[in-house]
Amino acid sequence: MEVELGNRRLKMIDGKPHIVRFSLLGVEVKSGRFTPIKFTNNSEGYKLCKILVGGRPTMFLEHRLVWKLANPNWDIWDSSPNNMIDHYNRKRDDNRLENLHIVNNQQNQWNKVVKGYCWNKKRKKWQAQI
């Protein structure tokens, strides 16, 4: 399955997202071959990449690209609390399609190992929640 993301073409090959390369002028290279997207791990353990879309560098999480490639009608630009992607096995770098599903924010919070408290980054203290 091939999808378009802005002016970029993406395709899933061997379970990994691939993209058609662009020249410096913002035009697809003549070969039109798909090449693997290079991902790095962010500080939270998710795989992240930067793709030039419409002339602007845009950051994408790998699990969102994988879901978009499998579900072309899904809106990757919708970052609302009702459009989150969850990992069944809680491994943030396991982005196989069978490990992903759409959830809302409340359902995503159910996956926390410990419930009732969280780390408050601003205060640098643990905070209780009811």
C-alpha positions as CSV (number, residue, x, y, z in Angstrom):
1,M,0.0,0.0,0.0
2,E,1.3,3.4,-0.9
3,V,0.1,6.7,0.6
4,E,0.9,10.4,0.2
5,L,1.9,12.6,3.1
6,G,1.7,16.1,1.8
7,N,3.8,15.9,-1.4
8,R,5.8,12.8,-0.2
9,R,5.1,9.2,-1.2
10,L,5.4,6.5,1.5
11,K,5.2,2.7,1.3
12,M,5.5,-0.2,3.8
13,I,8.2,-2.6,2.6
14,D,9.1,-5.7,4.8
15,G,7.2,-4.1,7.8
16,K,9.2,-0.9,7.7
17,P,8.2,2.6,6.3
18,H,10.0,3.7,3.2
19,I,9.9,7.0,1.3
20,V,10.8,8.2,-2.2
21,R,13.9,10.5,-2.0
22,F,13.7,14.2,-2.9
23,S,16.3,16.3,-4.6
24,L,17.5,19.6,-3.1
25,L,15.1,21.3,-5.4
26,G,12.1,19.6,-3.7
27,V,11.4,17.2,-6.6
28,E,11.3,13.4,-6.4
29,V,14.5,11.9,-7.7
30,K,14.2,10.3,-11.2
31,S,14.7,6.8,-10.0
32,G,11.5,7.0,-7.9
33,R,12.8,4.2,-5.7
34,F,11.7,3.8,-2.1
35,T,14.4,4.0,0.5
36,P,14.1,3.1,4.2
37,I,13.3,6.0,6.6
38,K,16.0,6.5,9.2
39,F,14.7,6.8,12.8
40,T,16.3,7.8,16.0
41,N,15.1,7.2,19.5
42,N,13.8,10.2,21.4
43,S,14.2,10.7,25.2
44,E,10.9,8.9,25.9
45,G,11.9,5.7,23.9
46,Y,9.8,6.4,20.8
47,K,11.3,6.2,17.3
48,L,11.3,9.5,15.5
49,C,12.2,10.8,12.1
50,K,12.2,14.1,10.2
51,I,10.5,14.3,6.8
52,L,10.4,17.3,4.5
53,V,6.6,17.8,3.8
54,G,5.6,20.8,1.6
55,G,9.1,22.3,2.0
56,R,9.0,22.2,5.8
57,P,10.8,19.7,8.0
58,T,8.2,17.7,10.0
59,M,8.8,15.3,12.9
60,F,6.9,12.0,12.8
61,L,6.8,9.1,15.3
62,E,7.3,5.8,13.6
63,H,4.2,4.2,15.1
64,R,2.0,7.0,13.5
65,L,3.6,6.4,10.1
66,V,3.1,2.6,10.4
67,W,-0.6,3.2,11.3
68,K,-1.1,5.7,8.4
69,L,0.4,3.2,5.9
70,A,-1.9,0.5,7.1
71,N,-5.0,2.8,7.4
72,P,-4.8,5.4,4.5
73,N,-8.0,7.2,5.6
74,W,-6.7,7.8,9.1
75,D,-5.8,11.5,9.7
76,I,-2.1,11.5,10.8
77,W,-2.4,15.3,11.4
78,D,-5.1,14.9,14.1
79,S,-3.3,15.1,17.4
80,S,-6.4,15.3,19.5
81,P,-6.8,13.2,22.7
82,N,-9.2,10.9,20.8
83,N,-6.7,9.9,18.2
84,M,-3.8,8.3,20.1
85,I,-1.9,5.2,19.1
86,D,-1.2,2.7,21.8
87,H,1.3,-0.2,22.0
88,Y,-0.4,-3.4,23.3
89,N,2.9,-4.7,24.8
90,R,3.9,-1.3,26.2
91,K,7.2,-1.4,24.3
92,R,7.5,2.0,22.7
93,D,9.9,0.9,20.0
94,D,7.9,-2.2,18.9
95,N,6.0,-0.6,16.0
96,R,4.6,-3.7,14.3
97,L,1.1,-3.1,13.1
98,E,-0.3,-6.0,15.2
99,N,1.1,-4.2,18.3
100,L,-0.7,-0.9,17.6
101,H,-4.3,0.3,18.1
102,I,-6.2,3.6,18.3
103,V,-7.2,4.7,21.8
104,N,-8.4,7.9,23.4
105,N,-6.3,9.7,26.1
106,Q,-8.2,8.0,29.0
107,Q,-7.6,4.5,27.5
108,N,-4.0,5.3,27.0
109,Q,-3.6,6.2,30.7
110,W,-4.8,2.7,31.7
111,N,-1.5,1.3,30.4
112,K,0.5,2.9,33.2
113,V,2.2,0.3,35.3
114,V,1.6,2.4,38.5
115,K,-1.7,4.2,38.9
116,G,-2.5,7.0,41.4
117,Y,0.7,9.1,41.0
118,C,3.0,10.6,38.5
119,W,6.2,12.6,38.2
120,N,5.7,16.4,38.1
121,K,8.5,17.7,35.8
122,K,8.0,21.3,36.8
123,R,8.2,20.8,40.5
124,K,10.5,17.8,40.3
125,K,8.4,15.8,42.7
126,W,6.0,12.9,42.7
127,Q,2.4,14.0,42.6
128,A,-0.6,12.0,43.8
129,Q,-3.7,11.8,41.6
130,I,-7.2,10.7,42.4
